[in-house]
Amino acid sequence: MTNKINYKVGNILTNVTSGVLLHSVNTLGVMGAGVARGIKSLYPDTFKTYAAHCNDQFDVSGSALVGTYIFTKENQGKLTIINAFGQTAIGRGGRHVSYDALDQIFSDIYSGYLDVVQTIDTVKIGAGLGGGSWPVIEQILLSRIPDGCTVNVWDFK
């Protein structure tokens, strides 16, 4: 059996131009830092879809979107970007990501949308600016990846 998680070094945004790219977003409609900022710059239609969704589903607490996701297609349909609503707040310091939200997102993705996709690419989702613990998130992810599927986790160095 192969590893369910493969670690790769490099910029996910320049190395992944097809397949499925998963990243965490807030519920505020802001892609101001990290991978999200790069996605906003490279894929403005993805940002517009995300921002409109946040506006349409707005509630003061942001809780209506946490634990859900939306996806867009880019590069003539070759790349699917999954915007995973893993946190409400933004900022540096402290933990903003919800482990329960990530667990729900991973579960929903693998039981629904990704039932036919064998590989997704992500970063240490929720562990950077989200402030979460990667070992905790990694265990949640490992518990949700079905047999025969692989997640490539990119580390920008």
matplotlib code that plots the C-alpha trace (Angstrom):
import matplotlib.pyplot as plt

x = [0.0, 1.3, 1.5, -1.8, 0.2, 3.2, 5.2, 6.6, 8.7, 7.9, 5.2, 1.9, 0.6, 3.3, 3.6, -0.1, -1.9, -4.3, -6.1, -7.5, -6.1, -7.5, -6.9, -8.5, -10.4, -12.2, -15.8, -15.2, -14.6, -11.0, -8.1, -5.4, -2.5, -0.9, -2.0, -5.3, -3.7, -1.8, -5.0, -6.7, -3.9, -3.6, -7.2, -9.4, -12.6, -12.1, -11.8, -14.9, -16.9, -15.6, -16.3, -19.8, -20.6, -19.4, -21.6, -24.6, -24.3, -23.3, -24.1, -22.4, -20.7, -19.6, -20.7, -23.1, -20.1, -17.6, -17.2, -18.4, -16.6, -17.1, -15.1, -14.3, -12.7, -9.7, -7.1, -9.8, -11.4, -8.1, -7.8, -10.4, -9.8, -11.6, -12.1, -12.6, -14.2, -12.1, -12.2, -14.2, -11.5, -8.3, -5.1, -1.8, -1.4, -3.7, -5.7, -8.3, -8.9, -11.6, -10.5, -14.2, -14.7, -11.7, -12.9, -16.4, -14.8, -12.5, -15.4, -17.7, -15.1, -14.2, -17.7, -19.1, -17.1, -13.8, -15.2, -13.7, -10.5, -7.5, -5.1, -5.5, -2.8, -2.8, -0.6, -0.5, -4.1, -5.1, -1.6, -0.1, -2.0, -4.9, -2.7, -3.6, -1.3, -0.2, 0.1, -3.5, -4.7, -2.6, -4.3, -7.8, -6.8, -5.4, -8.6, -10.6, -8.5, -9.9, -7.8, -6.4, -6.3, -3.3, -2.9, 0.2, 1.1, 3.2, 5.7, 7.0, 10.6]
y = [0.0, 3.5, 6.4, 8.3, 11.6, 12.5, 15.6, 17.8, 20.9, 23.8, 26.4, 24.7, 27.4, 27.0, 23.2, 22.3, 23.4, 20.5, 18.1, 19.2, 22.0, 22.2, 25.2, 26.8, 30.1, 32.3, 33.2, 37.0, 37.0, 38.1, 36.3, 38.6, 36.3, 32.9, 30.5, 32.3, 35.5, 33.7, 32.1, 35.5, 36.9, 33.9, 33.0, 36.1, 34.2, 31.9, 34.8, 36.5, 33.3, 32.8, 36.5, 36.4, 33.1, 34.7, 37.7, 35.6, 33.4, 36.2, 35.9, 38.0, 35.0, 33.4, 30.0, 29.2, 28.6, 27.0, 23.3, 23.7, 24.2, 25.5, 24.7, 26.4, 25.2, 27.0, 26.4, 25.4, 23.0, 21.2, 22.5, 22.3, 24.6, 23.7, 26.7, 25.0, 27.2, 26.2, 29.4, 32.6, 34.9, 36.2, 37.5, 36.4, 34.7, 32.2, 29.4, 30.5, 27.2, 24.9, 21.2, 20.1, 22.2, 20.6, 17.1, 17.9, 19.2, 16.3, 13.9, 15.6, 16.0, 12.3, 11.0, 13.2, 15.1, 13.2, 9.8, 9.6, 11.6, 9.7, 12.6, 16.1, 18.7, 21.0, 22.7, 22.2, 23.3, 25.3, 25.0, 28.2, 31.4, 29.4, 28.7, 25.0, 22.2, 20.2, 16.9, 17.3, 18.2, 15.5, 12.9, 14.2, 14.1, 10.6, 9.4, 10.7, 9.7, 6.6, 3.6, 4.2, 8.0, 10.2, 13.8, 15.7, 18.2, 21.1, 22.9, 26.2, 26.6]
z = [0.0, -0.8, 1.6, 1.8, 2.3, 0.2, 1.1, -1.6, -1.6, -3.9, -4.7, -5.0, -7.3, -9.9, -9.6, -9.7, -12.8, -13.2, -10.9, -7.6, -5.4, -1.8, 0.4, 3.5, 3.4, 5.9, 5.8, 5.3, 1.6, 2.0, 0.4, 1.8, 2.7, 2.1, -0.6, -0.8, -1.9, -4.6, -5.8, -5.9, -8.0, -10.4, -10.6, -10.2, -11.2, -8.3, -6.0, -7.4, -7.0, -3.4, -2.4, -3.9, -2.1, 1.2, 0.5, -0.4, 2.7, 5.1, 8.8, 11.4, 13.1, 9.9, 11.2, 8.3, 6.0, 8.4, 7.6, 4.0, 0.7, -2.8, -5.9, -9.2, -12.4, -13.9, -16.7, -19.2, -16.7, -16.0, -12.4, -9.7, -6.8, -3.6, -1.2, 2.2, 4.8, 7.8, 9.8, 10.4, 11.8, 10.2, 11.6, 13.0, 16.3, 17.9, 16.3, 13.9, 12.1, 13.4, 13.6, 13.5, 10.3, 8.6, 9.6, 8.2, 5.0, 4.5, 5.1, 2.7, 0.0, 0.1, 0.4, -2.3, -4.8, -4.7, -4.9, -8.4, -7.8, -6.5, -5.8, -4.4, -3.7, -0.7, 1.7, 5.5, 5.4, 8.5, 10.1, 8.6, 9.0, 10.5, 13.5, 13.8, 14.8, 11.7, 13.6, 14.7, 11.2, 9.6, 11.8, 10.9, 7.2, 7.4, 9.1, 6.1, 3.1, 1.5, 0.5, -3.0, -2.6, -2.1, -0.8, -1.9, 0.8, -0.5, 1.6, 0.2, 1.0]

ax = plt.figure().add_subplot(projection="3d")
ax.plot(x, y, z, "-o")
ax.set_aspect("equal")
plt.show()
